């Protein structure tokens, strides 16, 4: 039975009315209402009016080709709210999620459920970036060069012969952070394309073809923007054109767009170029006497520049110019790459691999020289050091104009519906900050509160007596304030930090004072820490930025969330300083236009870890006294769900005692 035939009589009547007149109520949303197929067939499903309204509004936007911003509080059920119209309308759709983990959950859990309930014939595929798919040529090259020294390579080769997708996340014993993963994949600028000997069985091309043929493509934000960056030439693009684009976790878009609309050169890209040209020289018998010294010079120049940088400290290139030794090494890197390419211009190239490598090198040199040229207009040039590596970036100060240009596209995207969905888009119920960042001030907006009863389920505790966060004794005072809370909650808490330094200080002093297991970022992988926390039943997890969102621990295992400071971007971050300077030069307020709204959205994400279901209860502890002592504190508080507030530890004790009593 087709999904449309399973609609109630009321829904069919609404669909008929929609065909005759412009109305605001769209029929497919009633599939999520009481008595609908989800209510009847999904165990534990709870019909929510906000979800029904949200789904109807999204369907209306899709039908009318609107740009729509939706904020829906935790528990609204936003995934089904957009999946139902996407499936029922049957238009070519791309759904982009914030992370690959959410992408997998959507494709393997939420989407199959919705398709089964709706009996939807829609063809859906999961599409990831190139760096996730096995390259046959890279596998053969790696096996020849280093296979004997790689213990698990035999298992990966056996998997390669059986896999249909080539998705390396499915390969046995292969972690994404492992160097082997990178060695088995190929970027768009390295790919041999149709001239590759393995083109006929290429996993990337298969994935691209399936995406072109599918009705619905599940992607992620990083892939989406990386794909847009290839749009000018069209070469290497994976995503198809679509009539509907839905962005879940849309609050992440500005930061990702800022990264991917710019240009970058990494140490890894340069070293890969050296490696591939060495390989080409062997396989194509180049016999160029000067080639080996030029490659060695570039290899050494990369290492010397990486070693000259202060580990973990971002730096504007304008400031690096004031450090003659480091600046000289960057210029030497530029000269080494230019000398290598000049050599090929002098002797000529032959062989597909060599030509591809040279073209890649020319692209890298062009980007490198534009970055070295420094800030132009609102562009920011900077370097981010990593362990024995670096990334040089040219980043737009504002990404709105470029994002707007991408929305308008070439005429095909202009008529598409762009839907932006998140639990945290608003500051004091206003979308203006998000709209301004993406230059979509003409978009429609809609907002739904969480269906959870925060007044009953949660208590906001604002400890008294804490000093200003900039004071030398702040961390010790914070520890003194939160230990009684953690004792009352019996562990079962997240403690979220704005800096790694704060986390390390508190971790070392909490461990001897608490009888609960402590899981601290840096001690294990993120997934291992979360799994350990869940299974412990009374753990305390300490984390920074990556733990503020995308972590879902429902039930009593997480009954307290403690946040150390308001999450303003670090004041000494040079990129943030450059952006704030640009805002001031335009006559704006960098604090109210940039710093404050960014921090509010980040805080809302952290707060969102506490209440995940209608039966959850817990205490939120915000330690930063600026919530009470500074005028902008009201902006933060007014942007949070309405819940009871207290400055008394006795109220925390009574809250937990009441929860224990109700559970008994």
Secondary structure, DSSP 4 states (H G I P E B T S, - for coil): --GGGGS-HHHHHHHHHHHHS--S--GGGGGGSTTSHHHHHSTT----HHHHHHHHHHHHHHHHT-EEEEEE-TTS-HHHHHHHHHHHH---EEEEESSHHHHHHIIIIIHHHHHHHHT----EEE---GGGB--HHHHHHHHHHHGGG-TTHHHHHHHHHH-SS-BGGGSTT--TTSHHHHHT---TTT--GGGSTTGGG-HHHHHHHHHHH-SEEEEEHHHHHHHHHTTTT-TT--PPP-SEEEETTGGGHHHHHHHHSSEEEEHHHHHHHHHHHHHHHHHTT---TTHHHHHHHHHHHHHHHHHHSPTT--EEHHHHTTSHHHHHHHHHHHHHHHHHHHHHHHH---SHHHHHHHHHHHHHHHHHHHHHT---TTEEEEEEEETTEEEEEEEES--HHHHHHHHHTTSTTTTSEEEEEES---BTTB-HHHHHHHT-TT-EEEEE--SS-HHHHEEEE--SS---TTSTTHHHHHHHHHHHHHHHHTS-EEEE-S-HHHHHHHHHHHGGG-SS-EEETTSS-HHHHHHHHHHHSS-EEEE-GGGSSS----STT--EEEE-S--PPPTT-HHHHHHHHHHHHTT--HIIIIIHHHHHHHHHHHHTTS--STT--EEEEE--THHHHSTTHHHHHHTSPP-EEES-HHHHHHHHHHHHHHH-
